[in-house]
Amino acid sequence: MVCYYETELGRVYIGADIVRAVIAPEIAKSRYFRPMNYVVADKPEEQDLRQLERGIQVESEDGRVVAKVHVEAQYGIPINKEAEALAGDIRQALKVSTGLEVANLIVNVDGVYPAPSEPNARKARRGGRR
């Protein structure tokens, strides 16, 4: 699979691995999504982007990107709104980084994970001091 775009001098071809490498950090930066069965590192720079790329399928349609991204969503978020925002971030990153147009981008939410607990929130719910 190769995506491409036209220039006045000819075509510029960009491979699927490059497209996945552009998409993966966008998922890693997301507050509400993570790849399926992924253990999130404490620091973004420690995340294994190759593991992120496993849930990203890339094809080409007339040189444009067709991508399917498999993620889990944080429980309790408005999935439709946040999935749209993630898709927009991915489209923008692909356009800026590679110059490629996106023909179709599918965000598959295949599961949910619990929201991170906030230590202060638990104390407040108990209603007392320690």
C-alpha positions in Angstrom: 0.0 0.0 0.0 1.4 3.3 -1.0 -0.3 6.7 -0.7 0.7 9.6 -2.9 0.1 13.1 -4.0 0.8 15.0 -7.2 3.3 17.8 -7.6 4.3 19.7 -10.7 7.3 17.5 -11.0 5.4 14.2 -10.5 4.1 12.0 -7.7 5.4 11.8 -4.1 4.9 8.3 -2.6 4.5 7.7 1.1 4.4 4.2 2.6 1.9 2.9 5.1 4.6 2.7 7.8 5.0 6.5 7.6 1.3 7.0 7.7 1.0 4.8 10.8 4.0 6.7 12.4 2.1 10.0 12.0 -1.2 8.6 13.3 0.2 6.8 16.4 1.4 10.0 18.3 -2.0 11.6 17.8 -3.6 8.7 19.6 -0.9 8.9 22.3 -1.6 12.6 22.9 -5.4 11.9 23.3 -6.8 12.5 26.7 -9.7 10.1 26.2 -8.5 7.3 23.9 -5.9 4.7 23.9 -5.1 1.6 21.8 -6.8 -1.6 22.7 -5.1 -3.5 25.5 -2.4 -0.8 25.8 -0.6 0.0 29.0 0.0 3.8 29.1 3.4 5.0 30.2 3.7 7.7 32.8 5.5 10.0 30.4 4.4 10.4 26.7 8.0 10.1 25.5 8.3 6.6 27.1 5.4 5.2 25.1 6.2 2.5 22.7 4.7 3.9 19.4 5.2 0.5 17.7 2.7 -0.9 20.0 0.3 1.9 19.2 0.7 1.3 15.5 -0.6 -2.3 15.8 -4.2 -1.0 16.0 -3.9 1.2 12.9 -4.7 -0.3 9.4 -3.8 1.8 6.4 -4.8 1.4 2.8 -4.9 3.7 -0.2 -7.7 4.9 -2.5 -6.6 6.8 -5.5 -3.5 7.8 -3.6 -5.4 9.1 -0.6 -5.3 7.6 2.8 -7.9 5.2 4.0 -7.2 4.4 7.7 -9.0 2.4 10.4 -7.9 3.1 14.0 -8.9 0.7 16.9 -9.1 2.3 20.3 -10.6 2.2 23.8 -12.5 5.2 25.2 -12.4 6.5 28.7 -15.7 5.6 30.4 -18.1 8.5 30.7 -16.9 10.7 27.9 -19.1 11.8 24.9 -17.6 9.3 22.6 -19.1 10.7 19.3 -17.7 14.2 20.0 -14.3 13.1 21.2 -13.9 10.5 18.3 -14.7 13.3 15.9 -12.0 15.5 17.5 -9.5 12.6 17.3 -10.3 12.1 13.7 -9.8 15.8 13.0 -6.4 15.8 14.8 -5.3 12.7 12.7 -6.4 14.3 9.4 -4.6 17.5 10.3 -1.4 15.7 11.3 -1.4 13.7 8.1 -1.9 16.8 5.9 0.8 18.8 7.7 3.3 16.0 8.1 2.9 14.2 4.7 0.8 16.4 2.5 -1.6 13.5 2.0 -5.4 13.8 1.8 -7.6 11.4 3.8 -10.3 9.7 1.8 -11.7 7.8 4.8 -10.8 7.7 8.5 -12.7 5.3 10.7 -12.3 5.4 14.5 -13.4 2.1 15.9 -14.1 2.3 19.6 -13.8 -1.3 20.6 -13.9 -1.0 24.4 -13.9 1.3 27.4 -11.5 1.8 30.3 -12.1 3.4 33.7 -11.4 7.1 34.2 -8.3 7.7 36.2 -9.1 8.2 39.9 -8.3 11.5 41.5 -7.1 11.1 45.1 -8.6 14.5 46.2 -12.0 13.5 44.7 -12.2 10.4 46.8 -11.5 12.4 50.0 -14.1 14.9 49.1 -16.7 12.2 48.5 -16.0 10.8 52.0 -16.8 14.2 53.3 -14.3 14.3 56.0 -10.7 15.2 57.0 -8.1 12.6 57.6 
